Amino acid sequence: MGKIILKFDSIEESEEARTALDGPNWKMAMWRLDQDLRSIIKHGQVNNREATSEEIEAADDLRTRIREILNDYNLDLE
């Protein structure tokens, strides 16, 4: 198995280090948002009430846009 070593030499680079280490958390957060939007589209429910057609359409549009943005950065949720 290969290794990847990230090296940050100074306190000024601490933000970059935190960003690198938080990658998996960002992915899981985006996946969860995607799943929430998917649930609205699939089940037509928002906060235990029936979603309006506008809410379902907005969820679908947002889900599509999220995937477009991720694709622009060569990322995916799978």
Beta strands, then each sheet from edge to edge (+ up, - down):
strand 1: 45-46
strand 2: 49-50
sheet 1: 1+ 2-
end
